[in-house]
Amino acid sequence: MKAMDFAEREFWARSIFEARDQKRVHGPDTLIAGGYERRRPADRYYWDGQKRGGDTAHPFLVFQYTLAGWGTYSEGGVSHKIEPGMAFVATVPSPHVYHMPDESNHWSFVYLILTQPYVTQRISERKKTLGAVLAMPDDGALLTRFLAAFETTHTTGYRDRFAEEQASFDLLVEYERAAHHAAYPRPAREKLLDEVRAFALTRLPESVDVAQLSETYGMSRSGFSHHFRDVTGLAPAGFLRQVRLEEATRLLIHSDLKLEAIAANTGFANANDLCKVFRRYFHLSPGEFRRQMRGV
C-alpha cells in the first residue's frame, strides 16, 4: 500500500466501503468485519460498552482508527481525545464510552470488529497495561495490517476461515509488537541491550554476572535489575545467558570446535552445562542443531 496522507487515506477508505459487495453477509461465524463512517454533530454518535449487547463469556473487540476530525474514548474514569492517527480498542461488553462531543464538527474513522476468541482475550489482557488508546504511526506494521484487513473484508473477502483467522492473528502480533515498543521505547531499549551485549562478549570466555554488570553502571545489583527490566522488559541474567548462547550457536555453525571447547569459550561450566541450557532454549541438542544448520 503506497504512503498516503490522512485526506487520501479517508478517500481510499470511503471508496472501498461504498463500492463493497453488498451481497456479502457477515454472519455469526465471521472473525473480521468492519466499516468506514463519517459522523457529524446531528448524528449524536454515542456508544456505551455496557448497553450494546455482547456476551461477557464471548466478548468481541472494536478496533477504531481516526482518519479526520476527532472523538473521545472514556474508560476507567479517564477520557482520551482520539485524533487522526490515533486508535482505540474497546472490549464489548465492558464499561467504556466512545462518542463525538458537540465541540467536534466531524469524526471520520475506519473500524474493525474482531471476534476470534484467543485474539480477543489476548488483546483485552494486554490493554490492562497498555491502555485502550494508542498511536498508529503511518510507517507502522500495525496500521498496514489494520488497513489490509479492512480492504480485504470489503473487496475480495478471505478465501476461507483459515485465511481470516491468519489475518486475525497477524493483527494480534502487530498489536503486541506495538504495545511492547510503547512500553519499552526502541532507542533506549536497543542502546542498553547493545551496551550489555558488548560488555558480555568482550569478557568471554568469562561468564559475566549481573553484579559485575551493575558495577559498571554505578548501581546495586537489584537497582540495575529493575532499571534493565524497566527499559527492556527483560531480566538481565536471562539476557546475559542469551548472549552467550548466541555466541555458542555461531561457533556451532562456523567452527569445528568440539562442545567442550565451545562451552569453555562461551562461559559455560562444561559441555553438559551447555547442552542443558541449549536444550531448554532450542528444544534440541547442540549436536543436532549443528547438523541441521550445516545440512549434514
Summary of the structure (lengths in Angstrom):
residues: 296
radius of gyration: 24.7
end to end distance: 41.7
largest distance: 76.1
contacts: 848
relative contact order: 0.09
helix: 51%
strand: 19%
